[in-house]
């Protein structure tokens, strides 16, 4: 099983492309493809990358924001630091209040983009893995609600399951546009999907309540 996985990995065109173009992960191309389609990250943006290791998404974000932007990467695991002065790494669990406070301190309270390619610890039991995934997604959404500036963007990985539709419906009450997609670089056999929320509207629900 292990040797077959290694063979598939080394024959993967995006793995080869990442090696050739010096990206830290084939996942870099997922973000590049998502950003090309939805224009998520712009020059000068402040970006928070939740579950950043090994740094593939942060690497793409640094390219997009330029010298005037800021990228903050957070992960439980240690990974190689970036040399750019506008990159800040936090080693810790982003689901904890302590780490969330560190994020807010570094970015001055608000971000233009929150992104997450994080996966929970999987046990191989479908129902349990789906519940763990949605729990992690809900934390990402909660952080986004706390730190996204108005008209900010969210992009995150999710696994489809019983709570998938409810999660999408909830996001539609918070963003002007919500899109689901599977980029070409995502493995076909994977059940992962990517959700993109464009133009965060923190007061959308309040306006609806006043109308009622």
MIVO-499716 format. One record per atom (N, C-alpha, C, CB): residue in one letter; x, y, z. Coordinates in steps of 0.2 Angstrom, whole numbers, padded with zeros to 4 digits, always signed. Atoms other than C-alpha are relative to their C-alpha. Glycine has a CB too. Example, Ala and Ser with C-alpha at 12.3 -4.5 7.8 and 13.67 -1.06 7.14 Angstrom:
# MIVO-499716
A+0004-0006+0000 A+0062-0022+0039 A+0004+0006+0000 A-0005+0000+0006 S-0004-0006-0001 S+0068-0005+0036 S-0004+0005+0003 S+0002+0002-0007 
***
This chain:
# MIVO-499716
X+0004-0006+0000 X+0000+0000+0000 X+0004+0006+0000 X-0005+0000+0006 X-0005-0006+0000 X+0014+0012+0005 X+0004+0001-0006 X+0005-0001+0006 X-0003+0000+0006 X+0024+0008-0010 X-0004+0003-0006 X+0004-0006-0002 X+0005-0002+0005 X+0009+0010-0022 X-0001+0008+0001 X-0006-0004+0000 X+0002-0007-0001 X+0005+0027-0014 X+0006+0004-0002 X-0002+0001+0007 X-0006-0004+0002 X+0023+0033-0017 X+0001+0000-0007 X+0006-0003+0004 X-0001+0001+0008 X+0023+0027-0035 X-0005+0005-0003 X-0001-0007-0002 X+0005-0005+0003 X+0006+0037-0038 X+0002+0007+0001 X-0006-0002+0004 X-0002-0007-0002 X+0013+0052-0029 X+0006+0002-0005 X+0003+0000+0007 X-0005-0003+0005 X+0029+0053-0040 X-0002+0000-0007 X+0006-0005+0001 X+0003-0001+0007 X+0019+0050-0056 X-0005+0005-0001 X-0002-0007-0002 X+0005-0005+0001 X+0007+0063-0052 X+0003+0006-0003 X-0002+0002+0007 X-0003-0006+0003 X+0009+0078-0064 X+0001+0006+0004 X-0005+0001-0006 X-0001-0006-0004 X+0006+0091-0051 X+0005+0000+0005 X-0007+0002+0003 X-0006+0001-0004 X+0019+0083-0040 X+0006+0002-0003 X+0000-0007+0003 X-0005-0001+0004 X+0031+0084-0054 X+0001+0008-0001 X+0000-0004-0006 X+0000-0007+0001 X+0026+0102-0058 X+0002+0004+0006 X-0007+0002-0002 X-0002-0003-0006 X+0028+0107-0040 X+0008+0000+0001 X-0004-0002+0006 X-0008+0001+0000 X+0046+0100-0040 X+0003+0005-0005 X+0002-0007-0001 X-0003-0003+0005 X+0050+0108-0056 X+0000+0008+0001 X-0003-0001-0007 X+0001-0008+0000 X+0043+0126-0052 X+0002+0002+0008 X-0007+0001-0002 X-0002-0002-0007 X+0049+0125-0033 X-0005+0002+0004 X+0006+0005-0001 X+0005-0001-0005 X+0033+0125-0025 X+0000-0006+0006 X-0007+0000-0003 X-0001+0005-0005 X+0032+0116-0008 X-0005-0005+0000 X-0001+0004+0007 X+0005+0005+0000 X+0017+0106-0012 X-0004+0001-0006 X-0005+0001+0006 X+0004+0000+0006 X+0006+0101-0027 X-0007+0004+0002 X-0002-0008-0002 X+0006-0004-0002 X-0008+0109-0017 X+0000+0008-0002 X-0001+0000+0008 X-0001-0007+0002 X-0001+0126-0022 X-0004+0001-0007 X+0007+0001-0002 X+0003-0001+0006 X-0009+0123-0039 X-0008+0000+0001 X+0001-0006-0005 X+0007-0001-0002 X-0026+0121-0031 X-0002+0007+0001 X-0002-0004+0006 X+0001-0007-0001 X-0025+0138-0024 X+0001+0005-0006 X+0004+0003+0006 X-0001-0004+0006 X-0018+0145-0040 X-0006+0000-0005 X+0006-0002-0004 X+0006+0001+0004 X-0033+0138-0050 X-0006+0003+0003 X-0001-0008-0001 X+0005-0003-0004 X-0045+0144-0037 X+0000+0007-0001 X-0001-0002+0007 X-0001-0007+0000 X-0038+0161-0037 X-0001+0003-0007 X+0007+0002+0002 X+0000-0002+0007 X-0037+0162-0056 X-0008+0001-0002 X+0003-0005-0005 X+0007+0000+0002 X-0056+0158-0057 X-0004+0005+0004 X-0003-0007+0002 X+0004-0004-0005 X-0062+0168-0042 X+0003+0007+0002 X-0003-0004+0006 X-0004-0006-0002 X-0049+0182-0040 X-0001+0001+0008 X-0003+0006-0004 X+0000+0000-0007 X-0048+0179-0021 X+0005+0004+0003 X+0000-0007+0003 X-0006-0004-0003 X-0031+0187-0017 X+0002+0005-0005 X+0005-0005+0002 X-0003-0006+0004 X-0025+0204-0023 X+0006+0003+0003 X-0006+0005-0001 X-0006-0003-0002 X-0009+0214-0021 X-0002+0004+0006 X+0003+0004-0006 X+0001-0004-0006 X-0008+0222-0004 X-0004-0003+0005 X-0002+0006-0002 X+0005+0003-0005 X-0020+0210+0005 X+0004-0003+0006 X-0004-0006-0004 X-0002+0004-0006 X-0018+0203+0022 X-0004-0007+0000 X-0002+0004+0007 X+0002+0007+0001 X-0020+0184+0021 X+0001-0004+0006 X+0002-0003-0006 X-0001+0005-0005 X-0022+0171+0035 X-0001-0007-0003 X-0005+0002+0006 X+0000+0007+0003 X-0018+0153+0030 X+0000-0004+0006 X+0006-0001-0004 X+0001+0004-0006 X-0025+0141+0043 X+0001-0007-0002 X-0008+0001+0002 X-0002+0007+0002 X-0017+0124+0042 X+0005+0000-0005 X-0006-0005-0001 X-0004-0003+0006 X-0003+0131+0032 X+0006-0005-0002 X+0004+0006+0002 X-0005+0005+0002 X+0010+0116+0032 X-0002-0004-0006 X+0002-0004+0006 X-0007-0002+0000 X+0020+0113+0022 X+0002+0007-0003 X+0004-0005-0004 X-0001-0007+0003 X+0017+0131+0015 X-0002+0001-0007 X+0007+0001+0001 X+0001-0001+0007 X+0011+0128-0002 X-0005+0006-0002 X-0003-0006-0003 X+0005-0006+0001 X-0004+0140-0001 X+0003+0006+0003 X-0007-0002+0004 X-0003-0007-0002 X+0006+0153+0009 X+0005+0002-0005 X+0004-0001+0007 X-0005-0001+0005 X+0019+0152-0005 X-0004+0004-0006 X+0003-0006-0002 X+0004-0004+0005 X+0006+0157-0018 X-0003+0006+0002 X-0006-0005-0002 X+0003-0006-0002 X-0002+0170-0007 X+0006+0005+0001 X-0003-0001+0007 X-0005-0005+0000 X+0015+0178-0005 X+0001+0003-0006 X+0007-0003+0003 X-0001-0002+0007 X+0017+0179-0023 X-0006+0005-0002 X+0000-0006-0005 X+0005-0004+0002 X+0000+0187-0025 X-0001+0007+0004 X-0007-0004+0001 X+0001-0006-0004 X+0000+0200-0011 X+0006+0005-0001 X+0000-0002+0008 X-0005-0005+0001 X+0017+0207-0015 X+0003+0002+0006 X-0002+0006-0005 X-0004-0003-0005 X+0029+0217-0004 X-0005+0004+0005 X+0005+0004-0002 X+0005-0005-0004 X+0014+0228+0003 X-0005-0005+0004 X-0004+0004-0005 X+0004+0004-0004 X+0004+0213+0009 X+0003-0004+0006 X-0004-0005-0005 X-0002+0004-0006 X+0005+0201+0024 X-0003-0006-0001 X-0002+0004+0007 X+0003+0006+0000 X+0003+0183+0025 X+0002-0003+0007 X+0003-0005-0006 X-0001+0003-0007 X+0001+0174+0042 X-0002-0008-0001 X-0004+0003+0005 X+0002+0007+0000 X+0002+0155+0042 X+0000-0004+0006 X+0006-0004-0005 X+0001+0003-0006 X-0004+0144+0056 X+0000-0008-0001 X-0006+0003+0004 X+0001+0008+0000 X-0001+0125+0059 X+0003-0003+0006 X+0004-0002-0006 X-0003+0004-0006 X+0002+0113+0073 X+0007-0003-0001 X-0005-0006+0002 X-0007+0003+0002 X+0017+0106+0063 X+0005+0005-0002 X-0001-0005-0005 X-0006-0004+0002 X+0034+0114+0061 X+0001-0001-0008 X+0006-0001+0004 X-0002+0001+0007 X+0038+0118+0043 X+0005+0006-0002 X-0006+0001-0005 X-0006-0005+0002 X+0052+0128+0034 X-0003+0007-0001 X+0003-0003-0006 X+0003-0007+0000 X+0050+0146+0036 X+0002+0004-0006 X+0004+0004+0006 X-0001-0004+0006 X+0049+0158+0022 X+0004+0006+0002 X-0007+0003-0003 X-0005-0005-0001 X+0062+0172+0020 X-0003+0007+0000 X+0006-0001-0004 X+0003-0007+0000 X+0050+0186+0016 X-0002+0003+0006 X-0006-0001-0005 X+0001-0004-0006 X+0049+0199+0029 X-0008+0001+0002 X+0003+0007+0000 X+0007-0001-0001 X+0030+0200+0027 X-0004-0006+0001 X-0003+0004-0006 X+0003+0007-0001 X+0027+0182+0031 X+0001-0001+0008 X+0003-0006-0004 X+0000+0002-0007 X+0023+0177+0049 X-0003-0007+0002 X-0004+0006+0005 X+0002+0006-0001 X+0022+0160+0055 X-0002-0001+0008 X+0005-0005-0002 X+0002+0002-0007 X+0013+0153+0071 X-0001-0007+0000 X-0007+0004+0002 X+0001+0007-0001 X+0015+0136+0077 X-0005-0001+0006 X+0007-0003+0002 X+0005+0001-0005 X+0000+0131+0086 X-0007-0003-0003 X-0002+0006+0004 X+0006+0003+0001 X-0018+0124+0086 X-0005+0006-0002 X-0003-0004+0005 X+0004-0005+0001 X-0029+0137+0077 X-0007+0000+0002 X+0000+0002-0008 X+0007+0001-0003 X-0045+0130+0085 X+0000+0003+0007 X-0002-0007+0000 X+0000-0002-0007 X-0039+0137+0102 X+0000+0008+0000 X+0006-0002+0003 X+0001-0007-0001 X-0043+0155+0108 X+0007+0003+0000 X-0004+0002+0006 X-0007-0003-0001 X-0024+0158+0112 X+0003+0001-0007 X+0004-0005+0004 X-0003-0001+0007 X-0019+0155+0094 X-0004+0005-0004 X+0001-0007-0003 X+0004-0005+0004 X-0033+0165+0087 X+0001+0007+0003 X-0008-0001+0002 X-0002-0007-0002 X-0028+0180+0098 X+0007+0002-0003 X+0001+0000+0008 X-0007-0001+0004 X-0010+0178+0091 X-0001+0003-0007 X+0004-0006+0001 X+0001-0002+0007 X-0017+0179+0074 X-0002+0007-0001 X-0005-0004-0003 X+0003-0007+0000 X-0027+0195+0078 X+0005+0005+0001 X-0006+0000+0004 X-0006-0005-0002 X-0012+0203+0086 X+0004+0002-0006 X+0004-0003+0006 X-0005-0001+0005 X-0001+0200+0071 X-0003+0004-0006 X+0002-0007-0003 X+0003-0004+0006 X-0014+0207+0058 X-0003+0006+0002 X-0005-0005-0003 X+0003-0006-0002 X-0020+0221+0068 X-0008+0000+0000 X+0002+0006-0004 X+0007+0001-0001 X-0037+0213+0070 X-0004-0002-0006 X-0003+0007+0002 X+0004+0002+0006 X-0043+0211+0052 X+0004-0002-0006 X-0004+0007-0003 X-0003+0003+0006 X-0039+0201+0036 X-0004+0001-0006 X+0002-0007+0001 X+0004-0001+0006 X-0044+0203+0018 X-0002-0007-0002 X+0003+0003-0005 X+0001+0007+0002 X-0043+0184+0015 X+0001-0005+0006 X+0004-0002-0006 X-0001+0005-0004 X-0045+0169+0026 X+0000-0007-0004 X-0005-0001+0006 X+0000+0006+0004 X-0040+0152+0018 X+0002-0006+0004 X+0005+0001-0006 X-0002+0006-0004 X-0038+0134+0024 X-0001-0006-0005 X-0005-0001+0006 X+0000+0007+0004 X-0033+0118+0015 X+0001-0005+0006 X+0006+0000-0005 X-0001+0004-0005 X-0033+0110+0032 X-0005-0006+0000 X-0001+0003+0007 X+0004+0006-0001 X-0039+0092+0035 X+0000-0002+0007 X+0002-0006-0005 X+0000+0003-0007 X-0044+0084+0052 X+0004-0006+0000 X-0007-0001+0003 X-0003+0007+0000 X-0036+0068+0058 X-0005-0005-0002 X+0003-0001+0008 X+0004+0004+0003 X-0044+0055+0048 X+0001-0007+0003 X+0000+0000-0007 X-0001+0007-0002 X-0048+0037+0055 X-0002-0005-0005 X-0005+0000+0007 X+0002+0005+0005 X-0055+0029+0040 X-0007-0002+0000 X+0004-0006+0000 X+0007+0001-0001 X-0073+0028+0046 X-0004+0006-0003 X-0002-0001+0007 X+0003-0006+0004 X-0083+0039+0034 X-0004+0005+0004 X-0004-0003-0006 X+0004-0005-0004 X-0096+0046+0045 X+0004+0004+0005 X-0006-0004+0004 X-0004-0003-0005 X-0084+0050+0059 X+0005+0005-0004 X+0004-0005+0004 X-0004-0004+0004 X-0072+0058+0046 X-0004+0006-0002 X+0004-0003-0005 X+0004-0006+0002 X-0086+0069+0039 X-0002+0005+0006 X-0006-0003-0004 X+0002-0004-0006 X-0091+0075+0056 X+0006+0004+0002 X-0003-0004+0006 X-0006-0003-0001 X-0073+0079+0060 X+0002+0006-0004 X+0006-0005+0001 X-0001-0006+0005 X-0071+0089+0044 X-0005+0006+0001 X-0001-0003-0007 X+0005-0006-0001 X-0087+0099+0047 X+0001+0004+0006 X-0007-0003+0000 X-0002-0003-0007 X-0081+0103+0065 X+0005+0005-0002 X+0002-0005+0005 X-0006-0005+0001 X-0065+0110+0058 X-0002+0006-0005 X+0006-0004-0004 X+0003-0005+0004 X-0074+0119+0044 X-0003+0006+0004 X-0005-0003-0005 X+0004-0004-0004 X-0085+0127+0057 X+0004+0005+0004 X-0005-0003+0004 X-0005-0004-0003 X-0070+0133+0066 X+0003+0006-0004 X+0006-0004+0004 X-0002-0005+0005 X-0063+0141+0051 X-0005+0006-0002 X+0002-0004-0007 X+0005-0005+0001 X-0079+0150+0047 X-0001+0005+0006 X-0007-0004-0001 X+0000-0004-0006 X-0080+0156+0065 X+0006+0005+0000 X+0000-0004+0007 X-0006-0004+0000 X-0062+0163+0064 X-0001+0006-0006 X+0006-0004-0002 X+0001-0005+0005 X-0067+0171+0047 X-0005+0006+0002 X-0002-0004-0006 X+0005-0005-0003 X-0082+0180+0055 X+0003+0005+0005 X-0006-0004+0003 X-0003-0005-0005 X-0071+0187+0068 X+0005+0005-0003 X+0004-0004+0006 X-0006-0004+0002 X-0056+0193+0058 X-0001+0003-0008 X+0006-0004+0000 X+0001-0002+0007 X-0063+0196+0040 X-0002+0007+0000 X-0004-0004-0004 X+0003-0007+0001 X-0065+0214+0035 X-0006+0000-0005 X+0005+0005-0003 X+0006+0000+0005 X-0081+0219+0025 X+0003-0001-0007 X-0004+0006+0001 X-0002+0002+0007 X-0080+0212+0007 X+0006-0004+0000 X+0001+0006-0004 X-0006+0005+0000 X-0066+0200+0012 X-0002-0007-0003 X+0002-0001+0007 X+0001+0006+0003 X-0065+0183+0005 X+0002-0006+0004 X+0004+0000-0007 X-0002+0006-0004 X-0064+0165+0012 X+0000-0006-0006 X-0006-0002+0005 X-0001+0006+0004 X-0058+0149+0003 X+0002-0006+0005 X+0005+0001-0006 X-0001+0006-0005 X-0058+0132+0012 X-0001-0007-0003 X-0003+0001+0006 X+0001+0006+0002 X-0057+0114+0009 X-0006-0003+0005 X+0006-0005+0000 X+0005+0004-0003 X-0072+0103+0014 X-0001-0007-0003 X-0007+0004+0000 X+0002+0007+0002 X-0078+0085+0013 X-0007-0001+0000 X+0004-0006+0004 X+0007+0000+0000 X-0095+0082+0008 X-0003-0005+0005 X-0003-0002-0007 X+0003+0004-0005 X-0107+0074+0021 X-0007+0003+0001 X+0004-0001+0006 X+0007-0002-0002 X-0124+0076+0030 X+0000+0007+0001 X-0002-0004+0005 X+0001-0007-0002 X-0120+0094+0036 X+0003+0004-0005 X+0004+0001+0006 X-0002-0004+0006 X-0113+0100+0019 X-0004+0005-0002 X+0002-0004-0005 X+0005-0004+0003 X-0129+0108+0013 X-0001+0006+0006 X-0006-0003-0002 X+0001-0005-0005 X-0132+0117+0030 X+0005+0005+0001 X-0001-0004+0007 X-0005-0005+0000 X-0115+0124+0030 X+0000+0005-0006 X+0007-0004+0000 X+0001-0005+0005 X-0117+0131+0013 X-0006+0005+0001 X-0001-0004-0007 X+0006-0004-0001 X-0134+0138+0017 X+0002+0006+0005 X-0006-0004+0003 X-0002-0005-0005 X-0126+0147+0032 X+0005+0005-0003 X+0003-0004+0006 X-0005-0004+0003 X-0112+0154+0022 X-0004+0005-0005 X+0005-0004-0004 X+0004-0004+0004 X-0125+0161+0010 X-0003+0006+0003 X-0005-0004-0004 X+0002-0006-0004 X-0131+0172+0024 X+0005+0005+0002 X-0004-0003+0006 X-0005-0004-0003 X-0114+0179+0027 X+0004+0003-0006 X+0005-0004+0004 X-0004-0003+0006 X-0106+0182+0009 X-0005+0001-0006 X+0005-0006-0002 X+0004-0002+0005 X-0113+0190-0006 X+0000-0006-0006 X+0003+0006-0004 X+0000+0006+0005 X-0107+0175-0017 X+0003-0006+0003 X+0004+0002-0006 X-0003+0006-0002 X-0104+0157-0012 X+0000-0005-0006 X-0004-0003+0006 X-0001+0005+0005 X-0097+0145-0024 X+0004-0006+0002 X+0005+0003-0006 X-0003+0006-0002 X-0092+0127-0023 X+0004-0003-0007 X-0005-0006+0002 X-0004+0002+0006 X-0079+0119-0035 X+0005-0005+0002 X+0004+0006-0003 X-0005+0005-0001 X-0066+0105-0037 X+0005+0002-0005 X-0003-0007-0001 X-0005-0002+0005 X-0050+0112-0046 X+0003-0006-0003 X+0005+0004+0004 X-0003+0005+0004 X-0042+0102-0059 X+0006-0004+0004 X+0003+0002-0007 X-0006+0003-0004 X-0027+0098-0047 X-0002-0004+0006 X+0005+0006+0002 X+0003+0004-0006 X-0038+0090-0034 X-0001-0007-0003 X-0007+0003+0003 X+0001+0007+0003 X-0037+0071-0036 X-0007-0002-0001 X+0004-0005+0005 X+0007+0002+0002 X-0052+0064-0044 X-0003-0005+0005 X+0000-0003-0007 X+0003+0005-0005 X-0054+0050-0031 X-0001+0003+0007 X+0005-0006+0000 X+0001-0003-0006 X-0054+0062-0017 X-0007+0003+0001 X+0005+0006+0001 X+0007-0003-0001 X-0071+0068-0009 X+0001+0007+0002 X-0003-0004+0005 X+0000-0007-0002 X-0064+0085-0006 X-0003+0005-0005 X+0008+0002+0001 X+0002-0006+0004 X-0072+0101-0012 X+0003+0006+0003 X-0008+0000+0000 X-0002-0007-0002 X-0068+0119-0011 X-0005+0005+0000 X+0006+0002-0004 X+0006-0005+0000 X-0080+0132-0005 X+0004+0007+0000 X-0004-0001+0007 X-0002-0007+0000 X-0077+0150-0009 X-0005+0005+0002 X+0003+0002-0008 X+0005-0006-0001 X-0086+0165-0001 X+0003+0006-0002 X-0001-0001+0008 X-0002-0006+0002 X-0084+0181-0009 X-0004+0006+0003 X+0000+0000-0008 X+0003-0006-0002 X-0087+0198-0002 X-0004-0001+0007 X-0005+0004-0005 X+0003+0001-0007 X-0091+0195+0017 X-0004+0006+0002 X+0006-0001+0005 X+0005-0005-0002 X-0106+0205+0023 X-0002-0001+0007 X-0006+0000-0005 X+0001+0002-0007 X-0105+0205+0042 X-0007+0003+0002 X+0005+0004+0004 X+0006-0003-0002 X-0121+0216+0043 X-0006-0003-0004 X+0000+0007+0000 X+0005+0003+0004 X-0131+0205+0031 X-0006-0002+0004 X+0002-0005-0005 X+0005+0003-0004 X-0141+0196+0044 X-0004+0005+0003 X+0002-0005+0004 X+0004-0006-0004 X-0145+0212+0054 X-0005+0004-0005 X+0005+0004+0003 X+0004-0003+0005 X-0152+0220+0038 X-0006-0004-0001 X+0004+0002-0006 X+0006+0004+0001 X-0164+0205+0035 X-0004+0001+0006 X+0003-0007-0001 X+0005-0001-0006 X-0170+0206+0053 X-0003+0006+0001 X+0005-0001+0007 X+0004-0006+0000 X-0174+0224+0052 X-0005+0001-0005 X+0005+0006-0001 X+0006+0000+0005 X-0184+0221+0036 X-0006-0004+0003 X+0003-0003-0006 X+0006+0004-0002 X-0194+0208+0045 X-0003+0003+0006 X+0003-0007+0003 
***
